[in-house]
Amino acid sequence: MRSKIVSDTKVVYLITWFGQSLSLVGSGLTSFALGVWVFERSGSATLFALIGLCAVLPRILLSPLAGAIVDRWDRRWVMALSDAGAGLSTLAAILLAFSNRFEIWHVYLLTVANSAFNAVQWPAYLATTSLLVSKEDLGRANGLIQFGQAAAEILSPALAGALVPLIGLGGIMLFDCLTFIIAVISLSIVRFPKPEALLENDESADTFWKQLTSGWVYISRRKGLLGLLGLLAMVSFFWGVIGALVVPMVISFSSSQALGALLSIAGMGMLAGSLGMSAWGGPRRRIHGVLAFEIFSGFCVMLMGARASFWPVAIGAFGAHVTIAVVYGCNQAIWQSKVEPGSQGRVFAAQQMADRASGALAYLIAGPLVDRFFEPLMSEGRVLSGNIGQLIGIGAGRGIGLLFVVMGMFKIVLPVIVYLQPQIRLVEDELGNATPTLARQDAE
């Protein structure tokens, strides 16, 4: 019976992936609809932006606790309870919406609650992947995860826009609640192998409070992983800046319709990259996939800022989004194959914390950096208008364009610097493979 169960782990992974991906689409519907609802009710960009802050802060602050929970408890139950908790919080919002008692402040509470559950669910999901998928197929599995995220980003706004007039905000949240139920059901019909460390339950070796920081300690003692974490934190920072500024840059020279088309093209790029990664699996030396595609991403970002014209921005955005699945997929495959399964929850939670914190920092400083420095530099008659301005243009939005060009250069140079660091370049050679030691199958 054991061999039959182990041989079906790919099927288990696909069932789990389907449930989680469907839940992502449902959450994307709710997130988009709630944002539109808040802005229509308040007319305040500040109140709208506060939703994003409520979404990211819990994942930063709760990551250490989430990692300790994932490594101490059954990961299947952690994921199921996280989905159930998010579903129940959404159900509470549904009841308020149908009773006409739903207020703007309820949106922030719902966002915080769902983000808190997601802070636990995401590292559990990533840590489970290495238990169900062979080392050779980790790149493909991560490509599927990126595909689920890309599908949610593309489908959710379009579906929400079409469904809100028909079924209203309450109907959207009800659909989201149903996707949570499907995710929980998919987890209830599968069984995950357990790494031995989870079954030993030897709490004398480490207190719970020490486990809160053990993810960071684990990474800091492995210089290759620490350097890789630093690189990906920078990548997340750059993407945070792009996400914060691409809309005002495009609006400065084009229309909202063109912006919508450009965002769709970027989404198709991410979808294409995810499909390619899930079929290809990445290069044999995955660090080369991370570095080479990050360099290509740098050229694409430079193209986005080079001219105030739709097609250069669209082509650059498409190419840059193609690289996301490869860079993140190859990176995650390295971590999944080098970190012991019993420690992956804490390590991946630390990784999540660095990723979200760098993205949040980008959103905080991007606006002031452009308004106070880059945009004035590219105004007519200012210091750069007669030289760089002749190449990329001057006026509104060109300061953002200049920042994109500078970031693209950094994205090209940074991987070269990383490649010259042996501890990072040879991370796959210097760290042994963390082959899962499966004690038994969950047969509850």
N, C-alpha and C positions, 0 to 999 in steps of 0.2 A: 504493500500500500504506500509506503514511504517513497519508493522510486517513482511510482505513478504520480504522486503529488508533486515531487520535485521536477519531473519532466513536464509538468503543466504550468510551470512558473511564468512562461511567456504569455500564456492565456490569462493567467491571474493578473499580470501586469497590464495587458490590454484592457481587461474589464475595469481595473482600477483607473487607468488612464482615461477611459471613456467617461466614467462617472465624474471624475474631477474636472475634465475638460468641459463637460456639459454644465457643471456647476459654475465654472468660470464665465461661460456665456451668460448664464442667468444673473450672476453678480454684476457683470458688465452692463446688462440691461437696466438693472436697478440703479447702479451708479450713475449712468447717463441720464436716466429719467429724473432721479433726485436732483442732480445738478441743474437741469433745465427748470425743474419745479421751483427750486430755491431762488434762482435768478429771476424767474418770472414773477414770483411773489415779492421779492425784495428789491430787485433792480440794482443790487449791490454786488460789485465785483469782489469786494472784500469778503462778504458772507459766502459767496461762491467759492473763493479760494480757500476759505477756512475748512471746507469739506476735504480738500486735499491734505491739509495739515492733520486733520483728524484721522485720515486714512494711513498716514505714514508714521506718526508719533508712536502709536502702540506697538508697531512692528519693530521700532528701534528700542523702545524702553523694555519691552517684554521678551526680547530675544534671548537673554541669558536664562531666564526662567523657562522659556519654551524649550531650549536645548536640553536642560536638565530633565524636564518632563519626558521628552521624546526618548531619551536614553534609559530612563528608569521604567517606563511603562510600555505595554504592548502597543506597537506603532499602529496596528490596524484599529485598535480602539481609540487611540489618540486622534487619528484622522476622522473616524466615525463620530466621535463626540464633538470634535471641532465643527464638522459639517452640521451636526444636529444643533449645536449651540447657535451657530449663525442662522440656521433655519428658524429656530424659535424666536430669536431677536427680530428677524424679518416678519414672522407671524404676528408678533406684538405690534409692529408698525402697520401691518395690514389691518388689524382690528381697529387701530386708531384712524386709519385712512377711511375705512368704510363707515365709521361712526362720525366722520367729519370733525375729529378732534386732533388731527395730525397738524403739528406746528413745525416751524423751521428748526427749533432746538431739538426736536425729536430726530431730525436727520443727522445731527452731529452725534447724538447718543447711538443711533443705529450704526453709523460709520465707525465709531470707536469700538463698539462691540464686535462687529464683523472683522475689523482689522485685528483685534486681539485674538480672536479665534484663528484667523489666518496666520498670525505670527507663530502659532503652534503647529498648524496643519502643514505649512509649507516645508519646514525642515524635516518633518516626519515623512512627507511624500518623497523628497529627494533621497533621504536615507533608506527608504524602502526600495527605491529603484535598484540600488546596488545589490540587494538581496534577491531580486527577482530576475535580473538581467546579467548575462555574462559580461566579463570585462571587455570582450571584443565588440559587444553590441551596445555598450553604454552611450557611445556617440549617437547612435540611431535613436535610442530611448530618449535622450535629452532633446534630440531633434523633434520627436513627437510631443514632448512637453512644450517646447517652443511653438510647435504648430497649434497646440491647444490655446496657448496665449494669443497667438496671432489671429486665430479664428475668432476668439472673443473680441479682440480689438477691432476687427473688421465688421463682424456680424452685429455686435451689440448696438452700436450707434444707429445703424440702418434699421434694425429690427425695432429698437425702441422708438425711433422716429415714426415708424409706420404703425406701431401698436398703441402708443399712448393715446392718439385720438379715438381709437376703437375701444380700448378696455380701461383706459385711465391709469393713473399711478398705482392704485390698489391692485389692478389686474396684472401690471408688470411685476409687482412685488410677489403676487401670488404665484406667477410663473417661476420666479426665482426660488420661492419656497419649494415648489415641486422639483426643481433641479437638485436642491439640497437633499430631498427625500430619495431621489434616484441615486445620488452619490452615496448615501448611507446604505441603501439596499445593495448597491454594487459591492460595497465593502463587507456586507453581511454574508454574501455568498462565496467569498474567497477566503483563503487562509494564507498568511504570510509565514515564511520561514523566520525563525528567531535566531539572531546571533547569540552565541554562548554567553556573552557578557550580560545580556538581558535576563538570562535564566538563572545565573548564579546568584544574583541579588545579594552580593556581598557588600553591604553598606558600611562595613567596618573600615574598608580601604579608603573610603572617601565620604565625607559628610555631604549632605545636600547643598550646604552653603558653599563648600569648595567647588562643587560641580557647576555652580553658577558662573564661575570664571575659568573653569578648566578648558573650555573651548579655546579661549584666547591663549592660555598657557600651552596647550597642544600645538597651536599654530606658531607661536613665538619660538618654540624649540626646534622648528623645522624651517630653516631659513628660505628654502625654495618655496614652500607654501606661503610663507609670510610675504615674500616678494611678489608672488602671484596674486595674493590678496590685495596688496598695494596697487598693482597694475589694474586689477578689475575695479577697485574703488575709484581710481582715476577715470576709467572708462565710464563708470556710472555717473561720475561728476560731469563729464563732457555731455553725456546723453541728457542729463538733467538740464544743463544749460540750453541744449538744442530744443528740448521739449518746452522750456519756458519762453523761448524767444522766436521760434520759427513762425508762430502765428502773427505776431506784430511785424516781423520782417516781410512776410508775404503780403499782408494787408497794406503795407506801406506802398506797394507798387501794383497791386492787383485787387481783385474783388473777393468777396466771401465765397462765391461759387468756385472761383479758381482755387481758393484755399481748400474747399471740400474735395475737389478733384485731386489736389496734391496730396492730401492726407490719405485718400484712397489709394493712390499710387504707392505711397510709402508703405501702407498696410499690405499691399500686394507684394512688395519687395520682401517684407518680413515673412509672409506666407510662402513665397517662393524659396527663400533661404531655409525655412523650416522643413519644407518638403524635400529639398535637396539634402539637408543634413540627415533627415530620417532615412533616406535611401542610401546615402553615401557612408555616413558614420564618421566622417572626418579622416584626416591623414593618420598614418600609423603612429607618428610622433605628434601627439596632440598639441604640444606646446608650439609646434610650428604652425598649426592651424590657428591658434590664438593670435600669435604675433603677425603672421602674414595677412590675415584678414583684417586685423586691426590697422595695419598700414594701409590696406586698400580702403578701409573706412575713412581714414584720414584724408585721402585724395578726394573721396566723395563729399566729405564735409567742406573741404576747400571749394569744390565746385558749387556747392549750395550757396556759398557766400560770395562767389566771384562776380556775379552779375545780377542786377535787378531784373530778372527775366524768368518767366515761368519754367521753360524747359530745362535750363541748367539746374535750377533748384529741384525740379521733379526728378531728373535723372540722378542727381546726386543723392536725393532722399531715397530713391528706390535702391540704389547700390549700397548705401550705408545701412539700410534696413535688411538687405540680404545678408550682410555680415553678422548681424546680431545672433542669429541661430548658430552660426559656426563658432563665433568667438565664445559665446556663453556655453554652447554645447560641449565644445572641446575642453573648456576650462572645467566645467562640472564633472566631465568624465575623468579628468585627472584626479580631482578630489575624491570622487567616489571609488576610484581604484587604489588610492594611496592611503586613505583614512580607514582605520579599523571600523567595521560596521557598528560595534558597540559604542563608539565615540562620535559617530557621524551626526547625531542629533545636536550635540553641543557645538561641534565644529561648524556645521551648516548654519546653526543659529547665529554664531559669531560672524560668519560670512554674510548672512542676511542683514545683520546689524550694520556692518561696514558699508554694504551696498546701499541700504536705505538712508543711512546718515549722510553719505556723500551726495546722493541725489537730492536730499532735503537741503543740504548746504548750497547746492547749485541753484535751487529755486530761490533761496534767500538772497544770494548775492548777484544773480544774473541781472535783475532789473536795475539796481543801483549802479552796477558796473557799466552798463550800457548808457544809462541816462546821464551819468556824471563824467564819464570818460570817453567811451568809444563814439557815441553819437556826436558830441561836440567836436571831436577830432575830424569827423567827416562832414562837417557843415561847410557851406560855401565860404571861402575866404579864410578858412582856418589852416593850421599848419600842414595837414596832410592832403588838402584838397588839390594842390597843384602837382602832386607826385602819385601817391597811391590812389588818390581820388580819380586820376585820369584812367586808371586801370579798372577799378571796380565801381566807379561812380560816386557821386556826392549827394547829400540831402538825406531826407527821412529814411530810416531803415538801413542806410549804408554803414552806420556804425556797427549794427548787428552783423552785417555782411563781413566787415573787417574782423570782428570777433570770431566768426565762423572760420575765416581763413587762418587766423592765428591758432585756433583750436585744432584745425586740420593739420597744421604743421606739427603741433605738439603730439597729435595722434600718430604721426609718421615717425617722429624722432623717438618717442617714448619706447616703442617696441624694439627699436635698434639698441637703445641703452640697456633694456632688459636682456636682450640676446647676448650682450657682452658680459652679463653677470652669470658665471658658471653655475652657481647654486640654483638659479631659476631656469636657465637653459637646459640643464641636465636634471631637472626635478624628477623626471620619470625614470632616470637611471639611479639616482642617489637614494630615492625612497623605494623600499620594496613594495610589492603589490600586497594589498590588504585583502587576502582571500577570505571570504566569509566562512566562519566555522559555525555551521548550523547544527544546533543541538537537537532540535525536534521541530516538527510542524505544529502550528497551533491547531488543535483539534477540538476546540470548544464547540 
